Amino acid sequence: MPPWAAVLALCLAVLTLLLLLGPRLGRPWRRAVGARTRPRAPGQDGEEEAAGGGPSDQFGDGREPLPGGCSLLCKPSALAQCLLRVLRRSAALGPAPRSWLSGPHLQTLVHFVLPAGPGPELAREYLQLADDGLVALDWVVGPCAQGRRVTGAGGFRAVLLVIPNAWGRLTRNVLGLCLLAMERGYYPVIFHRRGHNGCPLVSPRLQSFGDPSDLKEAVTYIRFRHPAAPLFAVSEGSGSALLLSYLGECGSSSYVTGAACISPVLRCREWLEAGLPWPYERGFLLHQKIALSRYATALQDTVDTSRLFRSRTLREFEETLFCHTKTFPISWDTYWDRNDPLRDVDEAAVPVLCICSADDPVCGAPDLTLPAELFHSNPYFFLLLSPRGGHCGFLRREPLPAWSHEVILDSFRALTEFFRMEERLKGLSRRRASVLGGRRRWGSLQKREVSPSSSLEESFSWKRSYTR
């Protein structure tokens, strides 16, 4: 075992011990994300709210109850009704007996700290980008389940693009999602950023928090390899900033049929400025420092590496790495103007299911970290809020996979059927119109001037009835 791995294991063991002793110590270190910038109302207690299983008041309007104490927040539409029917029938949301694994910290630690164990068989492929940088794509090639169902239109296997968290850690749940997706007939592929998870850093440039340029090239390549297969995307934790930035910048040209975000960080700037509870902050910061230590010599011409590795907070680390550069320094405000995952959220044109828990110890209370107005007003965004699950946990008793995985794959299958039915209805209406047009007399077919309103409706064919 290399020395850095032993140090990391020791620090993670100490982190686990501190989190287990947190309730007995009165939780002096726990603070809700956003508490510095958004004071809470008198008498409001986030822990009591999470224990009661009910979301905060701002999520009460338009909230649809679901099994297991969960709820769906969305704008009413035909697509929302389809998703509600699927979630109400889902066995994964059923009430589960309380166990030692129900605590939010244990859910989070089991997910992030414990070794991943035997996962799927991966075939790595390096993709050279336009600026000669490298990203890695891990295609899941085994084990293949017997009698699996084919998911997709026309018998083509749907591709599932999985984006890990922004720290580059390949967690148990990511590998579990890939295994379950392969059993359901998907072709999973994991996207790794520059320098993450063994991907070489061949140029002194890293991918910032919400810069989707590398992901765009990766999706273009995936589309080239599987031109006829539907493409779905799932992100985990802080990696959701990358997926949402991509969907916002590309709009209706994203090639994605549907997307899901597990415990997304939507207010990233406030999240970093407020700071995480210090055990999580130290753990994530240590992981990043260890991952970048092997590239210290390559980065010293563009980054103040001594200051970088002396960083005490995630904000200081992010600001030193991407703002206080030696070549092109920028301000903190400018950085988030370019990296805020919600900067172009109105341009997103695919359904996005966000799965969050009210007891998330990393993101904080939902009323401080989740923009309820986004789900109230945008017909493409759906929030599935669970009373328990931790951060990216949503675990059940072994050997069952995380219930969030089953919900996501069930919703993707429902989306596929919904869009297929929409296309059939459109085809029937076109054929009916052509038949009625053929019955007209030749004398009545006069050349008419097309009105501007009708030409606009034909041009903007991306308007879909299920979002209204």
C-alpha positions as CSV (number, residue, x, y, z in Angstrom):
1,M,0.0,0.0,0.0
2,P,1.5,3.4,-0.9
3,P,2.1,5.9,1.9
4,W,-0.6,8.3,0.7
5,A,-3.2,5.5,0.7
6,A,-2.4,4.7,4.3
7,V,-2.7,8.3,5.3
8,L,-6.0,8.6,3.5
9,A,-7.4,5.4,5.2
10,L,-6.3,6.7,8.6
11,C,-8.0,10.1,8.0
12,L,-11.2,8.4,6.8
13,A,-11.2,6.2,9.9
14,V,-10.9,9.3,12.1
15,L,-13.6,11.0,10.1
16,T,-15.9,8.0,10.6
17,L,-15.3,8.0,14.4
18,L,-16.0,11.7,14.7
19,L,-19.3,11.4,12.8
20,L,-20.4,8.5,14.9
21,L,-19.7,10.4,18.0
22,G,-21.3,13.6,16.6
23,P,-24.8,13.1,18.2
24,R,-23.2,12.5,21.7
25,L,-21.1,15.6,21.4
26,G,-24.1,17.7,20.7
27,R,-23.1,18.3,17.1
28,P,-21.2,21.5,17.7
29,W,-19.7,21.3,14.2
30,R,-22.9,20.8,12.3
31,R,-24.1,23.9,10.4
32,A,-26.6,24.1,7.6
33,V,-25.2,25.1,4.3
34,G,-26.1,28.7,3.5
35,A,-26.4,29.7,7.2
36,R,-23.9,32.6,6.7
37,T,-25.8,34.2,3.9
38,R,-29.4,33.2,4.6
39,P,-30.4,33.4,8.3
40,R,-33.1,31.1,9.5
41,A,-36.4,32.2,11.0
42,P,-36.7,32.1,14.8
43,G,-37.8,28.8,16.1
44,Q,-37.0,26.9,12.9
45,D,-35.1,23.7,13.5
46,G,-33.8,21.8,10.4
47,E,-33.2,18.6,12.4
48,E,-36.7,18.4,13.8
49,E,-38.0,19.0,10.3
50,A,-35.9,16.2,8.9
51,A,-36.9,13.8,11.7
52,G,-40.5,14.6,11.1
53,G,-40.2,13.5,7.5
54,G,-41.9,16.6,6.1
55,P,-40.2,19.1,3.8
56,S,-40.2,22.7,4.6
57,D,-43.1,25.0,3.9
58,Q,-41.8,26.4,0.6
59,F,-42.1,22.9,-0.8
60,G,-45.7,22.5,0.4
61,D,-47.5,24.1,-2.6
62,G,-47.8,21.9,-5.6
63,R,-46.3,18.9,-3.8
64,E,-47.6,15.4,-4.7
65,P,-47.4,12.8,-1.9
66,L,-45.7,9.5,-2.6
67,P,-45.1,6.2,-0.8
68,G,-42.5,6.1,2.0
69,G,-43.0,9.7,3.0
70,C,-41.6,11.0,-0.2
71,S,-43.1,13.8,-2.3
72,L,-42.7,15.1,-5.9
73,L,-42.5,18.8,-6.5
74,C,-43.2,19.8,-10.1
75,K,-45.2,22.0,-12.5
76,P,-48.5,20.2,-13.5
77,S,-48.2,18.7,-17.0
78,A,-48.9,15.5,-18.9
79,L,-45.3,14.4,-18.4
80,A,-45.6,15.1,-14.7
81,Q,-48.7,12.9,-14.5
82,C,-46.9,10.1,-16.3
83,L,-44.0,10.3,-13.8
84,L,-46.4,10.4,-10.8
85,R,-48.0,7.2,-12.0
86,V,-44.7,5.4,-12.2
87,L,-43.5,6.7,-8.8
88,R,-46.7,5.7,-7.0
89,R,-46.4,2.2,-8.3
90,S,-42.7,1.9,-7.5
91,A,-41.8,-0.7,-5.0
92,A,-38.5,1.1,-4.2
93,L,-40.3,4.0,-2.5
94,G,-42.3,1.7,-0.2
95,P,-41.7,2.2,3.6
96,A,-38.7,0.2,4.8
97,P,-38.1,-0.8,8.4
98,R,-35.7,1.4,10.4
99,S,-32.2,-0.1,10.9
100,W,-28.8,1.0,12.0
101,L,-28.2,2.2,8.4
102,S,-31.0,4.7,8.5
103,G,-28.9,7.6,9.9
104,P,-27.9,10.3,7.4
105,H,-24.2,10.2,8.4
106,L,-24.0,6.4,8.1
107,Q,-25.8,6.5,4.8
108,T,-23.2,9.1,3.5
109,L,-20.1,7.3,5.0
110,V,-21.0,3.9,3.7
111,H,-21.4,5.4,0.3
112,F,-18.2,7.5,0.2
113,V,-15.8,5.9,2.6
114,L,-16.2,2.1,2.4
115,P,-14.3,0.4,-0.5
116,A,-16.3,-0.1,-3.7
117,G,-15.8,-3.8,-3.7
118,P,-16.1,-6.0,-6.7
119,G,-17.7,-3.9,-9.4
120,P,-18.5,-4.3,-13.0
121,E,-15.9,-5.0,-15.7
122,L,-14.8,-1.8,-17.2
123,A,-13.1,-1.1,-20.6
124,R,-11.3,2.3,-20.5
125,E,-11.1,4.5,-23.5
126,Y,-9.1,7.8,-23.6
127,L,-10.6,10.6,-25.6
128,Q,-8.2,13.3,-26.9
129,L,-9.9,16.7,-26.9
130,A,-9.5,19.7,-29.1
131,D,-6.8,21.3,-26.9
132,D,-4.9,17.9,-26.7
133,G,-6.2,17.2,-23.2
134,L,-7.5,13.8,-22.2
135,V,-10.7,12.6,-20.6
136,A,-11.5,8.9,-19.8
137,L,-14.6,6.9,-20.7
138,D,-15.1,3.7,-18.8
139,W,-17.5,1.4,-20.7
140,V,-19.2,-1.2,-18.6
141,V,-18.7,-4.5,-20.5
142,G,-19.6,-7.1,-17.9
143,P,-20.9,-9.0,-16.2
144,C,-23.7,-9.5,-18.7
145,A,-27.0,-10.6,-17.2
146,Q,-28.9,-13.4,-18.9
147,G,-32.3,-12.5,-20.3
148,R,-31.9,-8.8,-19.9
149,R,-34.5,-6.4,-21.2
150,V,-33.6,-4.2,-24.1
151,T,-34.2,-0.5,-23.4
152,G,-34.7,1.9,-26.2
153,A,-36.5,2.5,-29.4
154,G,-36.3,0.0,-32.2
155,G,-34.4,-2.6,-30.1
156,F,-31.3,-0.4,-29.7
157,R,-29.6,-0.5,-26.2
158,A,-29.9,2.9,-24.6
159,V,-26.6,4.4,-23.4
160,L,-26.4,5.6,-19.8
161,L,-23.8,8.3,-19.2
162,V,-22.8,8.4,-15.6
163,I,-21.0,11.5,-14.2
164,P,-19.3,11.0,-10.7
165,N,-18.9,13.8,-8.2
166,A,-16.6,16.7,-8.8
167,W,-13.9,15.3,-6.6
168,G,-13.4,12.4,-9.0
169,R,-14.2,9.6,-6.5
170,L,-15.7,6.5,-8.0
171,T,-18.2,5.5,-5.3
172,R,-20.0,2.3,-4.4
173,N,-23.3,3.7,-5.7
174,V,-21.9,4.7,-9.1
175,L,-20.7,1.2,-9.7
176,G,-24.0,-0.2,-8.3
177,L,-25.9,2.0,-10.7
178,C,-23.9,0.7,-13.6
179,L,-24.5,-2.9,-12.6
180,L,-28.2,-2.4,-12.2
181,A,-28.5,-0.5,-15.5
182,M,-26.7,-3.2,-17.4
183,E,-29.1,-5.8,-16.0
184,R,-32.0,-3.5,-17.2
185,G,-30.5,-3.5,-20.8
186,Y,-28.6,-0.2,-20.8
187,Y,-25.0,0.3,-22.0
188,P,-23.4,2.3,-19.1
189,V,-20.4,4.5,-19.6
190,I,-18.6,6.5,-16.8
191,F,-17.2,10.0,-17.7
192,H,-13.9,10.9,-15.9
193,R,-12.6,14.5,-16.0
194,R,-9.0,15.4,-16.7
195,G,-6.7,14.0,-14.0
196,H,-9.5,12.1,-12.2
197,N,-9.5,8.4,-11.3
198,G,-6.3,7.5,-13.2
199,C,-6.9,9.7,-16.2
200,P,-3.5,11.3,-17.1
201,L,-3.2,15.1,-17.0
202,V,-1.3,15.8,-20.2
203,S,-1.8,19.5,-20.2
204,P,-1.7,22.0,-17.2
205,R,-5.5,22.6,-17.4
206,L,-8.2,21.2,-15.2
207,Q,-12.0,21.2,-15.7
208,S,-13.6,23.8,-13.5
209,F,-16.8,23.2,-11.5
210,G,-19.4,23.9,-14.2
211,D,-17.5,24.0,-17.5
212,P,-19.2,21.5,-19.9
213,S,-16.7,21.9,-22.8
214,D,-15.1,18.5,-22.2
215,L,-18.4,16.8,-21.7
216,K,-19.7,18.2,-25.0
217,E,-16.9,16.5,-26.9
218,A,-17.4,13.3,-25.0
219,V,-21.1,13.3,-25.8
220,T,-20.4,14.0,-29.4
221,Y,-18.1,11.0,-29.5
222,I,-20.6,8.7,-27.7
223,R,-23.2,9.9,-30.2
224,F,-20.8,9.0,-33.1
225,R,-20.3,5.5,-31.7
226,H,-24.0,4.9,-31.0
227,P,-25.9,7.2,-33.4
228,A,-29.3,5.3,-33.1
229,A,-29.3,4.6,-29.4
230,P,-31.2,6.9,-26.9
231,L,-28.9,8.6,-24.5
232,F,-29.7,9.1,-20.8
233,A,-27.5,10.8,-18.2
234,V,-27.1,10.5,-14.4
235,S,-24.9,12.6,-12.1
236,E,-24.0,12.2,-8.5
237,G,-23.6,15.0,-5.9
238,S,-21.4,17.9,-7.0
239,G,-21.0,16.3,-10.4
240,S,-24.6,17.5,-11.1
241,A,-23.2,21.0,-11.7
242,L,-21.4,19.7,-14.8
243,L,-24.5,17.9,-16.2
244,L,-26.9,20.8,-15.6
245,S,-24.4,23.2,-17.2
246,Y,-24.3,21.0,-20.2
247,L,-28.0,20.7,-20.5
248,G,-28.4,24.5,-20.2
249,E,-25.8,25.4,-22.7
250,C,-26.8,22.8,-25.3
251,G,-30.6,23.2,-24.9
252,S,-32.5,21.1,-27.4
253,S,-29.2,20.0,-29.1
254,S,-28.0,18.1,-26.1
255,Y,-28.7,14.6,-27.6
256,V,-30.0,13.6,-24.2
257,T,-33.5,12.0,-23.8
258,G,-33.7,12.2,-20.0
259,A,-31.4,13.0,-17.1
260,A,-31.3,12.5,-13.3
261,C,-29.3,14.1,-10.5
262,I,-28.7,12.3,-7.2
263,S,-28.3,14.8,-4.3
264,P,-27.4,17.7,-6.6
265,V,-25.6,20.8,-5.4
266,L,-27.7,23.5,-7.1
267,R,-26.5,26.6,-5.3
268,C,-22.8,25.8,-5.7
269,R,-21.4,29.2,-4.8
270,E,-23.3,29.6,-1.6
271,W,-22.5,25.9,-0.8
272,L,-18.7,26.6,-1.0
273,E,-18.9,30.0,0.7
274,A,-20.9,28.7,3.7
275,G,-18.6,25.7,4.1
276,L,-19.5,22.1,4.7
277,P,-19.5,20.5,8.2
278,W,-15.9,20.4,9.0
279,P,-15.3,16.6,8.9
280,Y,-16.8,16.4,5.4
281,E,-14.9,19.6,4.4
282,R,-11.6,18.1,5.6
283,G,-12.2,14.8,4.0
284,F,-13.1,16.1,0.5
285,L,-10.3,18.6,0.7
286,L,-7.8,15.9,1.6
287,H,-9.0,13.8,-1.2
288,Q,-8.4,16.6,-3.7
289,K,-5.0,17.4,-2.4
290,I,-3.9,13.8,-2.7
291,A,-5.3,13.5,-6.2
292,L,-3.5,16.6,-7.4
293,S,-0.2,16.0,-5.5
294,R,1.1,13.8,-8.4
295,Y,0.7,16.8,-10.8
296,A,2.3,19.4,-8.6
297,T,5.3,19.9,-10.9
298,A,3.1,20.1,-14.0
299,L,0.8,22.7,-12.4
300,Q,3.4,25.0,-10.8
301,D,3.8,27.1,-13.9
302,T,0.1,28.1,-13.9
303,V,-0.9,27.7,-10.2
304,D,0.6,28.7,-6.9
305,T,1.0,25.1,-5.7
306,S,2.3,26.0,-2.3
307,R,-0.7,28.1,-1.6
308,L,-3.0,25.4,-3.2
309,F,-1.8,22.7,-0.9
310,R,-2.0,25.0,2.2
311,S,-5.7,25.6,1.6
312,R,-7.9,25.0,4.6
313,T,-11.3,25.2,2.9
314,L,-12.8,24.0,-0.3
315,R,-13.5,27.5,-1.3
316,E,-9.9,28.5,-0.9
317,F,-8.8,25.5,-2.8
318,E,-11.2,26.2,-5.7
319,E,-10.3,29.9,-5.8
320,T,-6.6,29.2,-5.9
321,L,-6.9,26.6,-8.6
322,F,-9.1,28.5,-11.0
323,C,-9.1,32.2,-10.0
324,H,-5.7,33.1,-8.7
325,T,-3.8,31.6,-11.7
326,K,-0.5,32.9,-12.9
327,T,-1.6,33.1,-16.6
328,F,-5.1,34.5,-16.5
329,P,-6.4,35.5,-13.1
330,I,-10.1,36.2,-12.7
331,S,-12.3,37.3,-9.8
332,W,-14.5,35.0,-7.7
333,D,-17.7,36.6,-9.2
334,T,-16.5,36.2,-12.8
335,Y,-15.7,32.5,-12.1
336,W,-19.3,31.8,-11.0
337,D,-20.7,33.8,-13.8
338,R,-19.2,31.1,-16.0
339,N,-19.6,28.0,-13.8
340,D,-23.0,28.5,-12.0
341,P,-25.0,25.3,-13.0
342,L,-28.2,27.3,-13.1
343,R,-27.0,30.1,-15.3
344,D,-28.7,28.7,-18.4
345,V,-31.3,26.5,-16.7
346,D,-34.2,28.0,-18.7
347,E,-32.6,26.7,-21.9
348,A,-32.7,23.0,-20.7
349,A,-35.1,21.1,-22.9
350,V,-35.0,17.5,-21.5
351,P,-36.8,16.1,-18.3
352,V,-34.5,16.2,-15.3
353,L,-35.3,14.3,-12.1
354,C,-33.6,15.5,-8.9
355,I,-33.5,13.1,-6.0
356,C,-32.8,14.8,-2.7
357,S,-33.1,13.9,1.0
358,A,-34.3,16.2,3.8
359,D,-31.5,14.9,6.1
360,D,-28.6,15.5,3.7
361,P,-25.6,16.3,6.0
362,V,-23.4,17.6,3.1
363,C,-25.8,19.9,1.2
364,G,-27.8,21.0,4.2
365,A,-31.5,21.6,4.7
366,P,-33.7,21.7,1.5
367,D,-35.1,25.2,2.3
368,L,-31.6,26.6,2.2
369,T,-30.1,24.7,-0.7
370,L,-32.9,23.8,-3.2
371,P,-34.5,26.5,-5.4
372,A,-38.2,25.6,-5.0
373,E,-39.1,28.2,-7.7
374,L,-37.2,26.2,-10.3
375,F,-39.4,23.1,-9.8
376,H,-42.6,25.2,-9.5
377,S,-42.1,27.1,-12.7
378,N,-40.0,24.9,-15.1
379,P,-41.9,22.0,-16.7
380,Y,-38.7,20.0,-17.3
381,F,-37.5,19.8,-13.7
382,F,-38.9,17.4,-11.1
383,L,-37.8,17.2,-7.4
384,L,-38.3,13.9,-5.6
385,L,-37.8,14.8,-1.9
386,S,-37.2,11.9,0.6
387,P,-37.3,12.3,4.4
388,R,-34.1,10.1,4.7
389,G,-31.2,9.1,2.6
390,G,-28.2,11.1,3.5
391,H,-26.0,12.5,0.8
392,C,-26.1,10.3,-2.3
393,G,-26.9,7.4,0.0
394,F,-30.5,6.1,-0.3
395,L,-29.2,2.7,0.8
396,R,-31.2,-0.3,1.7
397,R,-30.2,-3.6,3.3
398,E,-27.7,-5.6,1.3
399,P,-27.7,-7.0,-1.3
400,L,-30.4,-4.6,-2.6
401,P,-29.1,-1.6,-4.5
402,A,-29.8,2.0,-3.5
403,W,-33.5,2.7,-4.1
404,S,-32.6,5.9,-6.0
405,H,-31.2,3.7,-8.8
406,E,-34.4,1.8,-9.3
407,V,-36.4,5.0,-9.3
408,I,-34.2,6.6,-11.9
409,L,-34.2,3.6,-14.3
410,D,-38.0,3.2,-13.9
411,S,-38.5,6.9,-14.7
412,F,-36.2,6.6,-17.8
413,R,-38.3,3.6,-19.0
414,A,-41.5,5.7,-18.5
415,L,-40.0,8.6,-20.4
416,T,-39.1,6.2,-23.3
417,E,-42.7,4.9,-23.5
418,F,-44.1,8.4,-23.1
419,F,-42.1,9.9,-26.0
420,R,-42.9,6.8,-28.1
421,M,-46.6,7.4,-27.6
422,E,-46.2,11.1,-28.3
423,E,-44.5,10.2,-31.6
424,R,-47.3,7.8,-32.5
425,L,-50.0,10.4,-31.8
426,K,-48.1,12.9,-33.9
427,G,-47.8,10.3,-36.8
428,L,-51.6,9.6,-36.6
429,S,-52.5,13.2,-36.7
430,R,-50.2,13.7,-39.8
431,R,-51.7,10.8,-41.6
432,R,-55.2,11.9,-40.7
433,A,-54.4,15.4,-42.1
434,S,-53.0,13.9,-45.3
435,V,-56.1,11.7,-45.9
436,L,-58.4,14.7,-45.3
437,G,-56.3,16.8,-47.7
438,G,-56.5,14.1,-50.4
439,R,-60.3,14.1,-50.4
440,R,-60.5,17.7,-51.3
441,R,-61.4,18.7,-54.8
442,W,-58.7,19.9,-57.1
443,G,-60.5,23.2,-57.7
444,S,-60.5,24.0,-54.0
445,L,-56.7,23.6,-53.7
446,Q,-55.8,27.2,-54.3
447,K,-52.4,28.6,-53.6
448,R,-52.6,30.7,-50.4
449,E,-50.2,32.9,-48.7
450,V,-48.9,31.3,-45.5
451,S,-49.5,33.5,-42.5
452,P,-46.5,34.4,-40.3
453,S,-48.0,32.8,-37.2
454,S,-48.3,29.4,-38.9
455,S,-44.7,29.5,-40.2
456,L,-43.4,30.3,-36.8
457,E,-45.3,27.3,-35.3
458,E,-43.8,25.0,-37.9
459,S,-40.3,26.4,-37.4
460,F,-40.4,26.0,-33.6
461,S,-41.4,22.4,-33.6
462,W,-39.5,21.8,-30.3
463,K,-42.6,23.0,-28.4
464,R,-44.0,19.9,-26.8
465,S,-47.5,19.5,-25.5
466,Y,-46.5,17.5,-22.5
467,T,-44.8,20.5,-20.9
468,R,-47.9,22.6,-21.0
